[in-house]
Amino acid sequence: MLGTSVDSLAGGTKAAAKGAAAQPRLLIPMVLVMMYNRWNAILVPEYGFMHLELIPMLVGFFTYKIAMFTQAIQESVPDVGNHEV
């Protein structure tokens, strides 16, 4: 993904903006914001569902991403203390 981001910068400002908007890593936060908007605009007033808050939704998502990143780093770095000869 990083290579695609860097390649899109070579095309100028317009290509960089288009490349940034089409990145899959931005898709889930965008979908969360759209769900939040539609949920609170349609379902809460008409059907009385509970009101959602945007900040806790995004904090939960990014906390999950940090945990996944940490786990990937721990799996890729070998244990120094457990060497068998």
DSSP file (Angstrom, degrees, kcal/mol; ACC not computed):
  #  RESIDUE AA STRUCTURE BP1 BP2  ACC     N-H-->O    O-->H-N    N-H-->O    O-->H-N    TCO  KAPPA ALPHA  PHI   PSI    X-CA   Y-CA   Z-CA
    1    1 A M     >        0   0    0      0, 0.0     4,-2.1     0, 0.0     5,-0.1   0.000 360.0 360.0 360.0 -35.7    0.0    0.0    0.0
    2    2 A L  H  >  +     0   0    0      1,-0.2     4,-2.5     2,-0.2     5,-0.2   0.909 360.0  52.8 -64.9 -40.2    2.9    2.4    0.7
    3    3 A G  H  > S+     0   0    0      1,-0.2     4,-2.5     2,-0.2    -1,-0.2   0.887 108.8  49.9 -61.5 -39.3    4.3    1.9   -2.7
    4    4 A T  H  > S+     0   0    0      2,-0.2     4,-1.9     1,-0.2    -1,-0.2   0.886 110.2  51.0 -65.6 -39.1    0.9    2.7   -4.3
    5    5 A S  H  X S+     0   0    0     -4,-2.1     4,-1.0     2,-0.2    -2,-0.2   0.918 112.3  45.6 -63.6 -43.5    0.7    5.9   -2.1
    6    6 A V  H >X S+     0   0    0     -4,-2.5     4,-0.7     1,-0.2     3,-0.5   0.904 111.6  52.1 -68.2 -41.1    4.2    7.0   -3.2
    7    7 A D  H >< S+     0   0    0     -4,-2.5     3,-0.8     1,-0.2     4,-0.4   0.856 105.1  56.2 -63.3 -34.4    3.5    6.2   -6.9
    8    8 A S  H >< S+     0   0    0     -4,-1.9     3,-0.8     1,-0.2    -1,-0.2   0.782  98.6  61.8 -70.3 -24.4    0.3    8.3   -6.8
    9    9 A L  H X< S+     0   0    0     -4,-1.0     3,-1.3    -3,-0.5    -1,-0.2   0.759  91.4  67.6 -70.2 -23.6    2.3   11.3   -5.6
   10   10 A A  T << S+     0   0    0     -3,-0.8    -1,-0.2    -4,-0.7    -2,-0.2   0.741  90.3  63.8 -68.4 -22.4    4.3   11.3   -8.8
   11   11 A G  T <  S-     0   0    0     -3,-0.8     4,-0.3    -4,-0.4    -1,-0.3   0.469 111.1-110.7 -82.8  -1.2    1.2   12.3  -10.8
   12   12 A G    <>  -     0   0    0     -3,-1.3     4,-1.9     1,-0.2    -1,-0.3  -0.515  50.3 -45.5 102.5-172.4    0.9   15.7   -9.1
   13   13 A T  H  > S+     0   0    0      2,-0.2     4,-2.3     1,-0.2     5,-0.2   0.891 133.1  50.4 -67.0 -42.7   -1.7   17.1   -6.7
   14   14 A K  H  > S+     0   0    0      1,-0.2     4,-2.0    -3,-0.2    -1,-0.2   0.913 113.1  46.1 -64.1 -42.7   -4.8   15.9   -8.5
   15   15 A A  H  > S+     0   0    0     -4,-0.3     4,-2.5     1,-0.2    -1,-0.2   0.858 111.1  53.5 -68.2 -34.7   -3.5   12.3   -8.7
   16   16 A A  H  X S+     0   0    0     -4,-1.9     4,-2.2     2,-0.2    -2,-0.2   0.905 109.3  47.7 -67.0 -40.7   -2.4   12.4   -5.0
   17   17 A A  H  X S+     0   0    0     -4,-2.3     4,-1.7     2,-0.2    -2,-0.2   0.903 113.5  47.7 -66.0 -40.7   -5.9   13.5   -3.9
   18   18 A K  H  X S+     0   0    0     -4,-2.0     4,-1.2     1,-0.2    -2,-0.2   0.905 112.6  49.2 -66.0 -41.4   -7.5   10.8   -6.0
   19   19 A G  H  < S+     0   0    0     -4,-2.5    -2,-0.2     1,-0.2    -1,-0.2   0.869 110.0  51.0 -66.1 -37.3   -5.1    8.2   -4.7
   20   20 A A  H >< S+     0   0    0     -4,-2.2     3,-0.9     1,-0.2    -1,-0.2   0.862 109.1  50.7 -69.1 -35.5   -5.7    9.2   -1.0
   21   21 A A  H 3< S+     0   0    0     -4,-1.7    -1,-0.2     1,-0.2    -2,-0.2   0.764 109.5  50.8 -74.2 -24.2   -9.4    9.0   -1.4
   22   22 A A  T 3< S+     0   0    0     -4,-1.2    -1,-0.2    -5,-0.1    -2,-0.2   0.300  79.3 121.9 -97.4   9.6   -9.3    5.5   -2.9
   23   23 A Q    X   -     0   0    0     -3,-0.9     3,-1.3    -4,-0.2     4,-0.3  -0.548  60.0-141.0 -77.0 134.9   -7.1    3.9   -0.2
   24   24 A P  G >> S+     0   0    0      0, 0.0     3,-1.1     0, 0.0     4,-0.7   0.757  97.4  68.3 -66.5 -23.6   -8.6    0.9    1.5
   25   25 A R  G 34 S+     0   0    0      1,-0.3     3,-0.0     2,-0.2    -2,-0.0   0.721 101.3  48.4 -70.1 -17.1   -7.2    1.9    4.9
   26   26 A L  G <> S+     0   0    0     -3,-1.3     4,-1.6     1,-0.1    -1,-0.3   0.515  92.6  82.6 -93.1  -6.6   -9.6    4.9    4.9
   27   27 A L  H <> S+     0   0    0     -3,-1.1     4,-2.6    -4,-0.3     5,-0.2   0.926  87.6  48.4 -67.4 -47.0  -12.6    2.8    4.0
   28   28 A I  H  X S+     0   0    0     -4,-0.7     4,-2.6     2,-0.2     5,-0.2   0.930 112.4  46.6 -66.8 -46.4  -13.5    1.5    7.4
   29   29 A P  H  > S+     0   0    0      0, 0.0     4,-2.1     0, 0.0    -1,-0.2   0.894 113.8  51.0 -60.7 -35.4  -13.4    4.8    9.2
   30   30 A M  H  X S+     0   0    0     -4,-1.6     4,-2.3     2,-0.2    -2,-0.2   0.916 110.5  47.9 -65.4 -41.9  -15.4    6.3    6.4
   31   31 A V  H  X S+     0   0    0     -4,-2.6     4,-2.8     2,-0.2     5,-0.2   0.889 109.9  53.4 -65.5 -39.1  -18.0    3.6    6.6
   32   32 A L  H  X S+     0   0    0     -4,-2.6     4,-2.4     2,-0.2    -1,-0.2   0.914 110.0  47.1 -62.0 -42.4  -18.2    4.1   10.4
   33   33 A V  H  X S+     0   0    0     -4,-2.1     4,-2.3     2,-0.2    -2,-0.2   0.907 113.1  48.7 -66.0 -41.1  -18.9    7.8   10.0
   34   34 A M  H  X S+     0   0    0     -4,-2.3     4,-2.5     2,-0.2     5,-0.2   0.908 112.0  48.7 -66.3 -40.5  -21.5    7.1    7.3
   35   35 A M  H  X S+     0   0    0     -4,-2.8     4,-2.9     2,-0.2     5,-0.2   0.917 111.0  51.2 -62.4 -42.7  -23.2    4.5    9.5
   36   36 A Y  H  X S+     0   0    0     -4,-2.4     4,-2.3    -5,-0.2     5,-0.2   0.925 111.8  47.2 -58.7 -45.9  -23.1    6.9   12.5
   37   37 A N  H  X S+     0   0    0     -4,-2.3     4,-1.8     1,-0.2    -2,-0.2   0.940 116.5  41.5 -63.6 -49.5  -24.8    9.6   10.3
   38   38 A R  H  X>S+     0   0    0     -4,-2.5     4,-2.4     2,-0.2     5,-0.8   0.886 113.8  53.3 -67.8 -39.3  -27.5    7.4    8.9
   39   39 A W  I  X>S+     0   0    0     -4,-2.9     5,-1.8    -5,-0.2     4,-0.6   0.946 115.0  39.5 -61.2 -49.6  -28.2    5.7   12.2
   40   40 A N  I  <5S+     0   0    0     -4,-2.3    -1,-0.2    -5,-0.2    -2,-0.2   0.785 119.1  47.3 -74.3 -25.8  -28.7    8.9   14.1
   41   41 A A  I  <5S+     0   0    0     -4,-1.8    -2,-0.2    -5,-0.2    -1,-0.2   0.820 129.5  14.4 -83.7 -31.2  -30.6   10.6   11.3
   42   42 A I  I  X5S+     0   0    0     -4,-2.4     4,-1.5    -5,-0.2     5,-0.3   0.845 126.9  39.5-110.9 -54.3  -33.0    7.8   10.4
   43   43 A L  I  X<S+     0   0    0     -5,-0.8     4,-1.8    -4,-0.6     6,-1.3   0.843 110.7  54.4 -76.1 -34.4  -33.3    5.1   13.0
   44   44 A V  H  ><S+     0   0    0     -5,-1.8     4,-1.3     4,-0.2    -1,-0.2   0.967 115.1  35.8 -67.7 -52.3  -33.1    7.1   16.2
   45   45 A P  H  4 S+     0   0    0      0, 0.0    -2,-0.2     0, 0.0    -1,-0.2   0.903 125.7  38.6 -69.7 -37.9  -36.0    9.6   15.5
   46   46 A E  H  < S+     0   0    0     -4,-1.5    -3,-0.2     1,-0.1    -2,-0.2   0.890 132.2  19.8 -81.4 -39.6  -38.3    7.1   13.7
   47   47 A Y  H  < S-     0   0    0     -4,-1.8    -3,-0.2    -5,-0.3    -1,-0.1   0.485  97.1-119.7-113.9  -4.6  -37.8    3.9   15.6
   48   48 A G     <  +     0   0    0     -4,-1.3    -4,-0.2    -5,-0.5     3,-0.1   0.728  51.7 162.0  75.1  22.8  -36.4    5.1   19.0
   49   49 A F        -     0   0    0     -6,-1.3    -1,-0.2     1,-0.1    -2,-0.0  -0.279  49.7 -80.6 -68.6 163.3  -33.1    3.2   18.8
   50   50 A M        -     0   0    0      1,-0.1     2,-0.3    -7,-0.0    -1,-0.1  -0.323  47.8-108.4 -67.2 148.6  -30.3    4.3   21.0
   51   51 A H        -     0   0    0     -3,-0.1     2,-0.3    -7,-0.1    -1,-0.1  -0.603  31.8-141.0 -78.2 131.5  -28.2    7.3   19.9
   52   52 A L        -     0   0    0     -2,-0.3     2,-0.4   -16,-0.2    -1,-0.0  -0.680   4.7-141.8 -93.7 149.3  -24.7    6.5   18.8
   53   53 A E     >  -     0   0    0     -2,-0.3     4,-0.9     1,-0.1   -17,-0.0  -0.920   2.8-150.1-109.7 136.6  -21.6    8.6   19.5
   54   54 A L  H  > S+     0   0    0     -2,-0.4     4,-2.3     2,-0.2     5,-0.2   0.909  88.7  57.2 -73.9 -44.4  -18.9    9.0   16.9
   55   55 A I  H  > S+     0   0    0      1,-0.2     4,-2.7     2,-0.2     5,-0.2   0.917 106.6  47.7 -60.6 -48.0  -15.8    9.4   19.1
   56   56 A P  H  > S+     0   0    0      0, 0.0     4,-2.2     0, 0.0    -1,-0.2   0.865 110.9  53.7 -62.2 -32.7  -16.1    6.1   21.0
   57   57 A M  H  X S+     0   0    0     -4,-0.9     4,-1.9     2,-0.2    -2,-0.2   0.947 113.6  40.8 -63.8 -47.3  -16.7    4.3   17.6
   58   58 A L  H  X S+     0   0    0     -4,-2.3     4,-2.7     2,-0.2     5,-0.2   0.873 113.5  53.3 -70.7 -37.2  -13.5    5.7   16.1
   59   59 A V  H  X S+     0   0    0     -4,-2.7     4,-2.3    -5,-0.2    -1,-0.2   0.918 109.7  49.5 -63.1 -42.6  -11.5    5.2   19.3
   60   60 A G  H  X S+     0   0    0     -4,-2.2     4,-1.9    -5,-0.2    -2,-0.2   0.911 111.9  48.3 -61.7 -42.4  -12.6    1.5   19.4
   61   61 A F  H  X S+     0   0    0     -4,-1.9     4,-1.9     1,-0.2    -2,-0.2   0.940 114.4  44.1 -64.0 -47.4  -11.6    1.0   15.8
   62   62 A F  H  X S+     0   0    0     -4,-2.7     4,-2.2     1,-0.2    -1,-0.2   0.814 110.1  56.0 -71.7 -28.6   -8.2    2.7   16.2
   63   63 A T  H  X S+     0   0    0     -4,-2.3     4,-2.2    -5,-0.2    -1,-0.2   0.904 107.7  49.9 -65.2 -40.7   -7.5    0.8   19.5
   64   64 A Y  H  X S+     0   0    0     -4,-1.9     4,-2.3     2,-0.2    -2,-0.2   0.906 109.7  50.9 -61.6 -42.6   -8.1   -2.4   17.6
   65   65 A K  H  X S+     0   0    0     -4,-1.9     4,-2.3     1,-0.2    -2,-0.2   0.899 109.5  50.0 -63.6 -40.5   -5.7   -1.3   14.9
   66   66 A I  H  X S+     0   0    0     -4,-2.2     4,-2.5     2,-0.2    -1,-0.2   0.906 110.8  49.9 -64.4 -41.4   -3.0   -0.5   17.5
   67   67 A A  H  X S+     0   0    0     -4,-2.2     4,-2.4     2,-0.2    -2,-0.2   0.904 111.2  48.5 -64.4 -41.2   -3.5   -3.9   19.1
   68   68 A M  H  X S+     0   0    0     -4,-2.3     4,-2.2     2,-0.2    -2,-0.2   0.896 111.9  49.8 -65.8 -39.6   -3.2   -5.7   15.7
   69   69 A F  H  X S+     0   0    0     -4,-2.3     4,-2.0     2,-0.2    -2,-0.2   0.910 111.5  48.6 -64.0 -43.7   -0.1   -3.7   14.9
   70   70 A T  H  X S+     0   0    0     -4,-2.5     4,-2.4     1,-0.2    -2,-0.2   0.904 111.1  50.1 -63.7 -42.5    1.5   -4.6   18.3
   71   71 A Q  H  X S+     0   0    0     -4,-2.4     4,-2.1     1,-0.2    -1,-0.2   0.898 109.3  51.4 -64.3 -40.3    0.7   -8.2   17.8
   72   72 A A  H  X S+     0   0    0     -4,-2.2     4,-1.5     1,-0.2    -1,-0.2   0.890 110.9  48.5 -64.1 -39.0    2.2   -8.3   14.4
   73   73 A I  H  X S+     0   0    0     -4,-2.0     4,-1.7     2,-0.2    -2,-0.2   0.917 110.5  50.9 -66.6 -43.2    5.4   -6.7   15.7
   74   74 A Q  H  < S+     0   0    0     -4,-2.4    -2,-0.2     1,-0.2    -1,-0.2   0.873 111.6  48.0 -63.6 -36.5    5.6   -9.2   18.6
   75   75 A E  H  < S+     0   0    0     -4,-2.1    -1,-0.2     1,-0.2    -2,-0.2   0.809 112.7  48.3 -73.7 -29.1    5.2  -12.1   16.2
   76   76 A S  H  < S+     0   0    0     -4,-1.5    -2,-0.2    -5,-0.2    -1,-0.2   0.745  98.4  74.2 -85.1 -22.4    7.9  -10.8   13.8
   77   77 A V  S  < S-     0   0    0     -4,-1.7     3,-0.1    -5,-0.1     2,-0.0  -0.810  85.9-127.8 -91.8 124.1   10.5  -10.1   16.4
   78   78 A P        -     0   0    0      0, 0.0     2,-0.4     0, 0.0    -2,-0.1  -0.344  26.3-101.2 -70.6 151.6   12.1  -13.3   17.7
   79   79 A D        -     0   0    0      1,-0.2     3,-0.2     3,-0.1    -5,-0.0  -0.588  29.3-161.7 -70.8 126.7   12.3  -14.0   21.4
   80   80 A V  S    S+     0   0    0     -2,-0.4     3,-0.4     1,-0.2    -1,-0.2   0.852  84.7  50.5 -80.0 -35.4   15.8  -13.3   22.6
   81   81 A G  S    S+     0   0    0      1,-0.2     2,-0.3     0, 0.0    -1,-0.2   0.586  98.5  66.8 -82.3 -10.1   15.6  -15.2   25.9
   82   82 A N        +     0   0    0     -3,-0.2     2,-0.5     2,-0.1    -1,-0.2  -0.364  62.0 143.8-110.9  52.0   14.3  -18.6   24.4
   83   83 A H        -     0   0    0     -3,-0.4     2,-0.5    -2,-0.3    -3,-0.0  -0.796  33.5-156.8 -91.0 128.6   17.2  -19.8   22.3
   84   84 A E              0   0    0     -2,-0.5    -2,-0.1     1,-0.1     0, 0.0  -0.891 360.0 360.0-103.6 135.4   17.8  -23.5   22.2
   85   85 A V              0   0    0     -2,-0.5    -1,-0.1     0, 0.0    -2,-0.0   0.429 360.0 360.0 -97.8 360.0   21.3  -24.8   21.3
